[in-house]
Amino acid sequence: MFGAICVLFVVLIIRLMYIEYSSGEKYEKIVLSQQGYSNEIIPYRRGDIVDRKGSVLATSVDVYNVILDCKVLNQSQDKIEDTIDTVTKYFPEINEEDIRSALKDRPNSQYEVLLKKVDNATKENFEKNELSDDNKNKIAGIWFEKQYMRTYPYDNLAASLIGYCTDGNAGALGIESQYNSDLNGSNGRRYGYYGDSNAIENTVIAPEDGKIIVSTIDVNIQSIVEDAIKSWNEAYSGDGVDGSLNTACIVMNPNNGEILAMASYPGFDLNNPRDLSTRFTPEQLAAMPEEQQVDELSRLWKNYCVSSTYEPGSTFKPFTVAIGLENGCISGDETYMCDGKEVVSGHEIHCVNRDGHGVLTVEGSLMESCNDALMQIVRVIGPDIFSDYQSNFGFGQKTTIDLPNEASTKNLIYTKEQLENIDSNLATNSFGQNFNVTMIQLASAYCSLINGGNLYQPHVVQAMMDSSSNKVSANDAVVLKKTVSSDVSDILKKYMLHTVTDGTAKEVQVEGYNIGGKTGTAEKLPRDSGNYLVSFIGFAPYDNPQLVIYTVIDTPNVPDQAHSSYAQEITHNVLEQVLPYMNIDRADQESVD
């Protein structure tokens, strides 16, 4: 008998082994389907965006969805009324009928979202009072699903640069879009099977939070720039029209390509990016077609500094002079007679001074912003050299700045053949007309003129850190090209210093600081329409440039637009505050030769 029993056990063991081998997965699924199953996603936290000094520009805060488990609550019929009364008391937004309908229509549902994005304080108040030891047995089937909501502490500061985040942690515009995959992490999970005794422990896979983006932006400089732009536009607005079509300003470090501030007007609120109520009355919005609202939003969201193209005007003149000096086409000792115009291919192309400036040196041609002299200079340079150096400075090419939607100017600049075949093309290009640039393109190229000739790749992100604030990567300065020699750079700096002290840019001066720069007044198409784009680009201090500032006002709301003084006004107001803030030493302007 004992032997027979042993044989049966052996047969049983062999049979069980065969069943496990042939049908184990099938029976495992049957067993698991009969057990309670707990499965909860633990969301990752999208990484913060901070400025260069650690001030938080974008962050994610805890919010919670109120979830109803109909199956659990229906199994506790005596708790239904207390649960409904308690939930609607603490969360008035929840409708009692919605709860009753869910319990009736979907009795086995274990996931019914009653309310989204409840803040942490409200959730904790509910738990403290209703889920305490005294009250937790009165309600059932209610739990909280943790999520994160993107918020922007500075509201509209650097809006088009930072960008915003839509539901689902999808970045839109700016850094939020460009670095979306780095800012996002991966969800974790808490799960387990429960038998009758509920003895099995949950298994937890921790989420991996997104990286922290350290931008090159300085919040204080950005605020100064935006306040100056806003104040100017408010001063010149009227009859429901802004002070300009667009106003923008870039402040950057010429020695490494870092953007310290990038602002454009008008802007928008990052916490409510689709809100047009700040720009239109309720009546106007009600009467506005949906397509027009989309166009208005697109205009607000557009980063003018990166995504718009225009003719630069006289801010390009230093580049023409630099090309001539670098190639030995001019020495700097030449003089030019300005009689108010040049006749090119049978066309009269006028100088800003129709009566003529008289005799000007190379330096004087920049100081007085003389079109006539620049056309004479570029005639000596010739189309081949001029075209090659336009390309060398990066015009007609993208800067590859780490921001989305950079405009291409590839087809908005003349080819070498077009400059050779039509003399007027070369002549007008010499003073910045008839070809297009972007603000970031011109600003980056200008940095190379005053830093010794290094064309740096512009960037708005300095480094990335993990969720524990350990640096995981850095965006080091990248020199793309060598544009001019240090000797030519020094000459251009002196020319532009005197343009501020004694030339067309006097209004930019800030007492105690040596500032160099160049004004620009570009006539927009169609010509003779009276519309202009006015600008100023400059650097400080003269002996050791620490910043480059570029201000553009597109179509100022004034009767006579053709005056760079408007751009100089904004620039002066910015530099007056930024230079002391950056601890740039004061110097005696008269001490500079």
KAMO-V887545 format. One record per pair of residues at least 24 apart in sequence whose ideal C-beta (glycine too) atoms are under 10 Angstrom apart, sorted by the first residue. I is the first residue (numbers start at 0). J is the second residue. Records with the same first field share a line. If there is no record, write none. Layout:
I = J, J
This chain:
30 = 192, 194
31 = 192
33 = 192, 194
34 = 191, 192, 193, 194, 195, 197, 199
35 = 191, 192, 193, 194, 195, 197, 199
36 = 109, 190, 191, 192, 193
37 = 109, 189, 190, 191, 192, 193, 197, 199, 201, 202
38 = 109, 188, 189, 190, 191, 192, 201
39 = 142, 144, 145, 187, 188, 189, 190, 191, 201, 203
40 = 144, 145, 146, 186, 187, 188, 189, 190, 206
41 = 145, 186, 187, 188, 189, 203, 204, 205, 206
42 = 144, 145, 146, 147, 168, 184, 185, 186, 187, 206, 208
43 = 147, 168, 183, 184, 185, 186, 187, 205, 206, 207, 208, 209, 466
44 = 145, 146, 147, 168, 182, 183, 184, 206, 207, 208, 209, 466
45 = 147, 148, 149, 164, 168, 170, 175, 179, 182, 183, 184, 208, 209, 210
46 = 178, 181, 182, 183, 184, 208, 209, 210, 211, 212, 463, 464, 465, 466
47 = 182, 208, 209, 210, 211, 212, 213, 464, 466, 468
48 = 149, 151, 157, 160, 161, 162, 170, 173, 174, 175, 178, 182, 211, 212, 213, 214, 216, 460
49 = 211, 212, 213, 214, 216, 218, 461, 462, 464
50 = 153, 156, 157, 213, 214, 215, 216, 217, 218, 219, 220, 221, 259, 461
51 = 213, 214, 215, 216, 217, 218, 220, 257, 259, 461, 462
52 = 213, 216, 217, 218, 219
53 = 211, 213, 218, 468
54 = 152, 153, 156, 214, 216, 217, 218, 219, 221
55 = 150, 151, 152, 153, 211, 218
56 = 151, 152, 153, 156, 157, 160, 161, 174, 212, 214, 216, 218, 221, 269
57 = 149, 150, 151, 152, 153, 157, 161, 162, 163, 164, 170, 173, 174, 175, 182, 212, 214, 269
58 = 147, 148, 149, 150, 151, 152, 211
59 = 146, 147, 148, 149, 150, 164, 168, 182, 208, 209
60 = 116, 118, 119, 146, 147, 148, 149, 150
61 = 117, 118, 119, 122, 145, 146, 147, 148
62 = 115, 116, 117, 118, 119, 121, 122, 143, 144, 145, 146, 147, 148, 150
63 = 114, 115, 116, 117, 118, 119, 121, 122, 123, 125, 142, 143, 144, 145, 146, 148
64 = 110, 112, 113, 114, 115, 116, 117, 122, 142, 143, 144, 145, 146
65 = 89, 90, 92, 93, 111, 112, 113, 114, 115, 116, 117, 121, 122, 125, 141, 142, 143, 144
66 = 109, 110, 111, 112, 113, 114, 140, 141, 142, 143, 144
67 = 93, 97, 98, 101, 102, 105, 108, 109, 110, 111, 112, 113, 114, 140, 141, 142
68 = 107, 108, 109, 110, 111, 139, 140, 141, 142
69 = 98, 101, 102, 103, 104, 105, 106, 107, 108, 109, 110, 111, 140
70 = 102, 105, 106, 107, 108, 109, 110, 140
71 = 109, 139, 140, 141, 142
72 = 98, 101, 102, 106, 111, 138, 139, 140, 141
73 = 102, 103, 105, 106, 107, 108, 139, 140
74 = 106, 139, 140
75 = 136, 138, 139, 140
76 = 139
77 = 137, 139
78 = 136, 137, 138, 139, 140, 141
79 = 138, 139, 140
80 = 137, 138
81 = 129, 134, 136, 137, 138, 139
82 = 129, 137, 138, 139, 140, 141
83 = 138, 141
84 = 137, 138
85 = 125, 128, 129, 130, 134, 137, 138, 141
86 = 113, 114, 125, 129, 138, 140, 141
87 = 113
88 = 125, 128, 129
89 = 117, 121, 122, 124, 125, 126, 128, 129
90 = 114, 117, 121, 122, 125, 141
92 = 117
98 = 140, 141
102 = 140
109 = 140, 142
110 = 142, 144
111 = 140
112 = 144
113 = 141
114 = 143
115 = 144, 146, 148, 166
116 = 146, 147, 148
117 = 143, 144, 146
118 = 148
119 = 143, 145
147 = 208, 209
148 = 270
149 = 175, 182, 269, 270
150 = 269, 270
151 = 175, 268, 269, 270, 271, 272
152 = 218, 269, 270
153 = 218, 221, 222, 225, 269, 270
154 = 266, 267, 268, 269, 270, 271
155 = 225, 229, 265, 266, 267, 268, 269, 270, 271, 272, 277, 299
156 = 216, 218, 221, 222, 225, 262, 266, 269
157 = 214, 216, 218, 221, 222, 224, 225, 258, 260, 261, 262, 263, 266, 269, 302, 459
158 = 225, 262, 263, 265, 266, 267, 268, 269, 270, 272, 299, 300, 302
159 = 247, 261, 262, 263, 266, 267, 269, 299, 300, 301, 302, 303, 304, 305, 306, 402, 404
160 = 214, 216, 221, 258, 260, 261, 262, 263, 266, 302, 304, 305, 402, 459
161 = 212, 214, 216, 221, 261, 269, 459
162 = 269, 272, 300, 302, 402, 403
163 = 267, 268, 269, 270, 271, 272, 273, 300
164 = 269, 272
165 = 272
168 = 209
170 = 403
171 = 272, 300, 403
172 = 267, 269, 272, 300, 301, 302, 306, 402, 403, 404
173 = 214, 261, 269, 300, 302, 305, 402, 403, 404, 459
174 = 212, 214, 216, 401, 402, 403, 459, 460
175 = 212, 269, 403
176 = 402, 403, 404
177 = 212, 400, 401, 402, 403, 404, 459, 460
178 = 209, 210, 212, 214, 401, 402, 403, 459, 460, 463
179 = 209, 403
180 = 209, 210
181 = 209, 210, 211, 212, 460, 463, 471, 472
182 = 208, 209, 210, 211, 212, 463
183 = 207, 208, 209, 210
184 = 208, 209, 210, 465, 466
185 = 209
206 = 466
207 = 465, 466
208 = 465, 466, 467
209 = 463, 465, 466
210 = 462, 463, 464, 465, 466, 471, 472
211 = 462, 463, 464, 465, 466, 467, 468, 469, 470, 471
212 = 459, 460, 461, 462, 463, 464
213 = 460, 461, 462, 463, 464, 468, 470, 473, 474
214 = 257, 258, 259, 401, 458, 459, 460, 461, 462
215 = 251, 252, 255, 256, 257, 258, 259, 260, 261, 401, 457, 458, 459, 460, 461, 462, 474
216 = 250, 257, 258, 259, 260, 261, 459, 460, 461
217 = 250, 257, 258, 259, 260, 577, 580, 581
218 = 260
219 = 259, 260, 576, 577, 580, 581
220 = 250, 258, 259, 260, 262, 546, 548, 573, 576, 577, 580, 581
221 = 248, 250, 258, 259, 260, 261, 262
222 = 260, 262, 576
223 = 248, 250, 260, 262, 572, 573, 574, 575, 576, 577, 580
224 = 248, 249, 250, 259, 260, 261, 262, 263, 548, 550, 569, 570, 572, 573, 576, 577
225 = 260, 261, 262, 263, 264, 266, 573
226 = 262, 572, 573, 576
227 = 262, 264, 550, 568, 569, 570, 571, 572, 573, 574, 575, 576, 577
228 = 262, 263, 264, 265, 266, 550, 552, 569, 572, 573
229 = 262, 264, 265, 266
230 = 568, 569, 572
231 = 264, 550, 552, 555, 565, 566, 568, 569, 572
232 = 264, 265, 552, 555, 556, 569
233 = 264
234 = 568
235 = 552, 555, 556, 557, 565, 568
236 = 556
237 = 556
238 = 556
239 = 278, 279, 280, 283
240 = 556
241 = 265, 278, 554, 555, 556
242 = 552, 554, 555, 556, 557, 565
243 = 532, 533, 551, 552, 553, 554, 555, 556, 557, 560, 565
244 = 298, 303, 523, 530, 532, 552, 553, 554, 555, 556
245 = 298, 301, 303, 304, 307, 309, 532, 551, 552, 553, 554
246 = 303, 550, 551, 552, 553, 554, 555, 565, 566, 569
247 = 302, 303, 304, 305, 307, 438, 534, 549, 550, 551, 552, 553, 569
248 = 303, 304, 438, 442, 534, 535, 548, 549, 550, 551, 552, 566, 569, 570, 573
249 = 304, 305, 438, 439, 441, 442, 443, 457, 536, 547, 548, 549, 550, 551
250 = 442, 546, 547, 548, 549, 550, 570, 573, 574, 577, 581
251 = 439, 442, 443, 445, 446, 455, 457, 458, 459, 546, 547, 548, 549
252 = 446, 450, 455, 457, 476, 544, 545, 546, 547, 581
253 = 442, 443, 445, 446, 447, 448, 449, 450, 451, 453, 455, 538, 544, 545, 546, 547
254 = 446, 449, 450, 451, 453, 455, 476, 543, 544, 545, 546, 547
255 = 446, 450, 453, 455, 456, 457, 458, 461, 474, 475, 476, 477, 478
256 = 398, 400, 442, 443, 446, 447, 450, 453, 454, 455, 456, 457, 458, 459, 474, 475, 476, 477, 478, 479
257 = 455, 457, 458, 459, 460, 461, 474, 476
258 = 304, 400, 401, 402, 439, 442, 443, 457, 458, 459, 460, 461
259 = 459, 545, 546, 547, 548, 577, 581
260 = 304, 546, 548, 573, 577
261 = 302, 303, 304, 305, 400, 402, 438, 439, 442, 457, 459, 549
262 = 302, 303, 304, 550, 573
263 = 299, 301, 302, 303, 304, 305, 306, 307, 438, 551, 553
264 = 299, 303, 552
265 = 295, 298, 299, 303
266 = 299, 300
267 = 296, 298, 299, 300
268 = 299
272 = 296, 299, 300
273 = 299, 300
274 = 299
275 = 299
300 = 404
301 = 404, 406
302 = 402, 403, 404, 405, 406, 437, 438, 439
303 = 406, 437, 438, 551, 553
304 = 400, 402, 405, 437, 438, 439, 440, 442, 549, 551
305 = 397, 398, 400, 402, 403, 404, 405, 406, 437, 438, 439, 440, 457, 459
306 = 402, 403, 404, 405, 406, 437, 438, 439
307 = 406, 435, 436, 437, 438, 551, 553
308 = 406, 407, 408, 411, 412, 434, 435, 436, 437, 438, 440
309 = 406, 408, 411, 435, 436, 437, 438, 441, 521, 523, 532, 534, 551, 553
310 = 411, 427, 428, 431, 432, 433, 434, 435, 436, 519, 521, 522, 523, 524, 532
311 = 394, 430, 431, 432, 434, 435, 436, 437, 438, 440, 441, 519, 521, 532, 534, 536, 549, 551
312 = 368, 430, 431, 432, 517, 518, 519, 520, 521, 522, 523, 531, 532, 533, 534, 551, 561, 563
313 = 351, 365, 368, 369, 370, 373, 430, 431, 432, 503, 517, 518, 519, 520, 521, 533, 534, 535, 536, 563
314 = 368, 430, 431, 436, 441, 442, 445, 516, 517, 518, 519, 520, 521, 533, 534, 535, 536, 537, 549, 551, 563, 566
315 = 373, 389, 392, 394, 428, 429, 430, 431, 432, 434, 436, 441, 444, 445, 517, 519, 521, 536
316 = 364, 365, 368, 369, 370, 372, 373, 376, 429, 430, 431, 494, 495, 498, 517, 518, 519
317 = 365, 444, 445, 448, 449, 491, 492, 494, 495, 498, 515, 516, 517, 536
318 = 385, 388, 389, 392, 394, 429, 431, 441, 444, 445, 447, 448, 482, 483, 491, 517
319 = 364, 365, 372, 373, 374, 376, 377, 380, 385, 388, 389, 428, 429, 430, 431
320 = 361, 362, 364, 365, 372, 373, 376, 377, 380, 429, 448, 487, 490, 491, 494, 495, 517
321 = 388, 392, 444, 447, 448, 452, 482, 483, 484, 487, 488, 490, 491, 494
322 = 376, 377, 380, 381, 384, 385, 386, 387, 388, 389, 391, 392, 429, 482, 483, 487
323 = 361, 373, 376, 377, 379, 380, 384, 385, 388, 429, 487
324 = 361, 376, 483, 484, 486, 487, 488, 490, 491, 494
325 = 380, 384, 388, 391, 452, 482, 483, 484, 486, 487, 488, 490, 491
326 = 379, 380, 381, 384, 385, 387, 388, 483, 487
328 = 376, 377, 378, 379, 380, 381, 384, 385
329 = 361, 375, 376, 379, 380
330 = 361
331 = 360, 361, 362, 487, 490, 493, 494
332 = 360, 361
333 = 359, 360, 361, 364, 372, 375, 376, 379
334 = 358, 359, 360, 361, 363, 364, 372
335 = 359, 360, 361, 363, 364, 369, 371, 372, 373, 374, 375, 376
336 = 371, 372, 375
337 = 363, 364, 367, 369, 370, 371, 372, 373, 374, 375
338 = 371
339 = 369, 370, 371
340 = 370, 371, 374
341 = 370, 371, 372, 373, 374, 375, 378, 423, 426, 429
342 = 374, 426
343 = 374, 378, 421, 422, 423, 424, 425, 426, 427
344 = 421, 422, 423, 424, 425, 426
345 = 422, 423
346 = 422, 423, 426, 427
348 = 374, 423, 426, 427, 429, 430, 432
350 = 374, 430
351 = 430, 503, 520, 561
360 = 494
361 = 490, 494
362 = 490, 491, 493, 494, 495, 497, 498, 501, 502
363 = 494, 497, 498, 501, 502
364 = 430, 494
365 = 491, 494, 495, 497, 498, 502, 503, 504, 517, 518
366 = 494, 495, 496, 497, 498, 499, 500, 501, 502, 503, 504, 517
367 = 498, 501, 502, 503
368 = 430, 498, 502, 503, 504, 517, 518, 519, 520, 563
369 = 430, 503
370 = 426, 427, 429, 430, 431, 432
371 = 426, 430
372 = 429, 430
373 = 426, 427, 428, 429, 430, 431
374 = 422, 423, 425, 426, 427, 428, 429, 430
375 = 426, 429
376 = 429, 430
377 = 418, 425, 426, 427, 428, 429, 430
378 = 422, 425, 426, 429
380 = 425, 429
381 = 418, 419, 425
382 = 413, 414, 415, 416, 417, 418, 419, 420, 421, 422, 424, 425, 428
383 = 415, 418, 419
384 = 415
385 = 413, 415, 418, 425, 428, 429
386 = 412, 413, 414, 415, 416, 417, 418, 419, 425, 428
387 = 415
388 = 482, 483
389 = 413, 415, 418, 428, 434, 436, 444
390 = 415, 480
391 = 444, 447, 454, 479, 480, 481, 482, 483
392 = 436, 440, 441, 443, 444, 445, 447, 448, 454, 480, 482, 483
393 = 436, 439, 440, 441, 443, 444, 447, 454, 456, 479, 480, 482
394 = 428, 434, 435, 436, 437, 440, 441, 444
395 = 434, 435, 436, 440
396 = 440, 479
397 = 437, 439, 440
398 = 437, 439, 440, 441, 442, 443, 444, 454, 455, 456, 457, 458, 479
399 = 456, 457, 458, 477, 479
400 = 437, 439, 440, 443, 456, 457, 458, 459
401 = 456, 457, 458, 459, 460, 474
402 = 439, 457, 458, 459, 460
405 = 437, 439, 440, 457
406 = 435, 436, 437, 438, 439, 440
407 = 435, 437
408 = 434, 435, 436, 437, 440
410 = 435
411 = 435, 436, 437
412 = 436
430 = 519, 520, 521
431 = 517, 519, 520, 521, 534
432 = 521, 522, 524, 526
433 = 521, 524
438 = 534, 536, 549, 550, 551
439 = 549
441 = 519, 534, 536, 549, 551
442 = 536, 547, 548, 549, 551
443 = 479, 547, 549
444 = 480, 482, 536
445 = 491, 495, 516, 517, 536, 537, 538, 547, 548, 549
446 = 482, 536, 538, 544, 546, 547, 549
447 = 478, 479, 480, 481, 482, 483, 488
448 = 482, 483, 487, 488, 491, 492, 495, 515, 517, 536, 538, 544, 547
449 = 483, 488, 489, 491, 492, 495, 515, 516, 536, 537, 538, 539, 541, 544, 547
450 = 482, 483, 485, 488, 492, 538, 543, 544, 547
451 = 481, 482, 483, 484, 485, 486, 487, 488, 489, 492, 544
452 = 478, 480, 481, 482, 483, 484, 485, 486, 487, 488
453 = 478, 479, 480, 481, 482, 483, 485, 488
454 = 478, 479, 480, 481, 482, 483
455 = 479, 480
456 = 480
488 = 544
491 = 515, 517
492 = 538, 541, 542, 544, 591
493 = 541, 591, 592
495 = 536, 537, 538, 541
496 = 537, 538, 539, 540, 541, 542, 588, 591, 592
497 = 591
498 = 537
499 = 535, 537, 538, 539, 541, 567, 588
500 = 541, 588, 589, 591
503 = 535, 563, 564, 567
504 = 535, 536, 537, 563, 564, 566, 567, 570, 571
505 = 564, 567
506 = 535, 562, 563, 564, 565, 566, 567, 568, 570, 571
507 = 535, 537, 539, 548, 550, 563, 564, 566, 567, 568, 569, 570, 571, 573, 574, 575
508 = 567, 571, 574, 575, 588
509 = 539, 570, 571, 572, 573, 574, 575, 576, 577, 578, 579, 585, 588
510 = 575, 585, 588
511 = 540, 578, 579, 583, 584, 585, 586, 587, 588
512 = 539, 540, 541, 574, 575, 578, 579, 583, 584, 585, 586, 588
513 = 538, 539, 540, 541, 542, 543, 583, 585, 586, 587, 588, 589, 590, 591
514 = 538, 539, 540, 541, 544, 548, 570, 571, 574, 578, 588
515 = 539, 540, 541, 544, 547, 591
516 = 547, 548, 549, 550, 567, 570, 574
517 = 563
518 = 562, 563, 564, 566, 567, 570
519 = 549, 550, 551, 563, 566
520 = 560, 561, 562, 563, 564, 565, 566
521 = 551, 553, 561, 563
522 = 560, 561
523 = 553, 554, 560
528 = 554
529 = 554, 558, 559, 560, 561
530 = 554, 555, 560, 561
531 = 555, 557, 559, 560, 561, 562, 563, 565
532 = 560, 561, 566
533 = 557, 560, 561, 562, 563, 564, 565, 566, 567
534 = 563, 565, 566, 567, 570
535 = 563, 564, 565, 566, 567, 568, 569, 570, 571
536 = 566, 570
537 = 567, 570, 574
539 = 574, 577, 578, 581, 583, 586
540 = 578, 583, 584, 585, 586, 591
541 = 586, 588, 591
542 = 584, 586, 590, 591
543 = 583, 584
544 = 583
545 = 577, 578, 581, 582, 583, 584
546 = 573, 574, 577, 578, 581, 583
548 = 573, 574, 577
